[in-house]
Amino acid sequence: MSVALDNGIYVSDKAKEKLAKLKADAGIDDNSDYFLRVGVVGGGCSGLSYKLDFDNETRPTDQVFEDNGVKLVTDLKSFLYLVNTMLDFSDGLNGKGFFFNNPNASRTCGCGDSFSV
């Protein structure tokens, strides 16, 4: 497991609050072994989609980050798409949920769940 030092994945205050609530709802808020796994998978209307899940096992090639008190882990391949991306959360009328401000995406779909590079 390596810890990336230069570039990272970042978490907004709103996303941090929502993640804390989701961890509490799942009953894992007091277990420091759990972290947010962030990934990129093929699919979606623009070709690539984001994947978020709580996990407690790292893999040998995982990249590990901590921002705003949130531990994030991603596989090396996904990290290439996620360098300097900000995870945010919106509860507005135009859409509710997590979204990524990804400077690497050349195009995103209308729903915000998929992108291409």
C-alpha positions as CSV (number, residue, x, y, z in Angstrom):
1,M,0.0,0.0,0.0
2,S,1.5,3.4,-0.9
3,V,0.5,6.8,0.3
4,A,0.4,9.4,-2.4
5,L,2.0,12.7,-1.5
6,D,1.7,15.2,-4.4
7,N,-1.6,14.9,-6.1
8,G,-4.8,13.6,-4.5
9,I,-8.5,13.2,-4.2
10,Y,-10.2,15.8,-2.2
11,V,-13.5,16.0,-0.1
12,S,-15.7,19.1,0.3
13,D,-17.3,19.9,3.7
14,K,-20.7,18.9,2.4
15,A,-19.5,15.6,1.2
16,K,-17.7,15.0,4.5
17,E,-20.9,15.6,6.5
18,K,-22.9,13.3,4.2
19,L,-20.3,10.6,4.4
20,A,-20.3,10.8,8.3
21,K,-24.1,10.4,8.3
22,L,-23.9,7.4,5.9
23,K,-21.2,5.7,8.1
24,A,-23.4,6.3,11.1
25,D,-26.5,4.9,9.4
26,A,-24.4,1.8,8.4
27,G,-23.2,1.4,12.0
28,I,-19.5,1.8,11.1
29,D,-18.9,5.3,12.2
30,D,-16.9,4.3,15.2
31,N,-14.8,1.8,13.3
32,S,-11.6,3.4,12.0
33,D,-10.9,0.4,9.7
34,Y,-13.5,1.6,7.3
35,F,-12.7,4.1,4.5
36,L,-14.3,5.4,1.3
37,R,-13.2,3.4,-1.7
38,V,-13.4,5.5,-4.9
39,G,-13.2,4.0,-8.3
40,V,-13.8,4.4,-12.0
41,V,-15.5,1.7,-14.0
42,G,-16.5,1.4,-17.6
43,G,-20.1,2.3,-18.4
44,G,-22.5,5.2,-18.3
45,C,-23.6,7.4,-21.1
46,S,-20.2,9.1,-21.5
47,G,-18.1,5.9,-21.2
48,L,-16.8,5.9,-17.6
49,S,-18.7,6.0,-14.3
50,Y,-17.7,6.7,-10.7
51,K,-18.1,4.2,-8.0
52,L,-18.2,4.9,-4.2
53,D,-18.4,2.4,-1.4
54,F,-17.2,1.9,2.2
55,D,-14.5,-0.8,2.5
56,N,-12.1,-2.0,5.2
57,E,-9.5,-3.9,3.1
58,T,-6.7,-2.4,1.1
59,R,-5.0,-4.0,-1.8
60,P,-1.3,-3.9,-2.7
61,T,-1.6,-1.3,-5.5
62,D,-4.1,0.9,-3.7
63,Q,-3.4,4.6,-3.4
64,V,-4.4,6.1,-0.1
65,F,-5.4,9.7,0.7
66,E,-6.8,11.6,3.5
67,D,-8.5,15.0,3.1
68,N,-10.8,16.9,5.3
69,G,-10.7,14.1,7.9
70,V,-11.9,11.5,5.3
71,K,-9.7,8.5,4.4
72,L,-10.1,7.7,0.7
73,V,-8.6,4.7,-1.2
74,T,-8.5,4.0,-4.9
75,D,-6.9,1.5,-7.2
76,L,-4.0,2.7,-9.3
77,K,-5.9,2.6,-12.6
78,S,-8.8,4.6,-11.2
79,F,-6.4,7.1,-9.7
80,L,-5.1,8.0,-13.2
81,Y,-8.6,9.4,-13.9
82,L,-9.2,10.9,-10.5
83,V,-6.0,13.0,-9.9
84,N,-6.9,16.3,-8.2
85,T,-10.7,15.5,-8.3
86,M,-13.0,17.0,-5.6
87,L,-15.8,14.8,-4.2
88,D,-18.8,17.0,-3.4
89,F,-22.4,16.6,-2.3
90,S,-25.5,18.5,-3.5
91,D,-28.9,18.5,-1.9
92,G,-30.4,21.1,-4.2
93,L,-33.4,20.9,-6.5
94,N,-31.3,20.3,-9.6
95,G,-29.9,17.0,-8.3
96,K,-29.2,15.3,-5.1
97,G,-26.2,13.2,-4.3
98,F,-22.5,12.9,-4.6
99,F,-20.7,14.3,-7.6
100,F,-17.1,14.8,-8.7
101,N,-15.5,18.0,-9.9
102,N,-13.0,16.2,-12.1
103,P,-10.4,18.4,-14.0
104,N,-9.4,15.4,-16.1
105,A,-12.9,14.9,-17.6
106,S,-13.2,16.3,-21.1
107,R,-16.9,15.6,-21.2
108,T,-19.6,14.7,-18.6
109,C,-23.2,13.5,-19.1
110,G,-26.2,15.5,-18.0
111,C,-26.8,13.3,-14.9
112,G,-23.2,13.9,-13.7
113,D,-22.6,10.2,-13.1
114,S,-20.4,9.5,-16.0
115,F,-17.6,11.2,-17.9
116,S,-14.9,10.7,-20.6
117,V,-11.3,11.8,-20.9
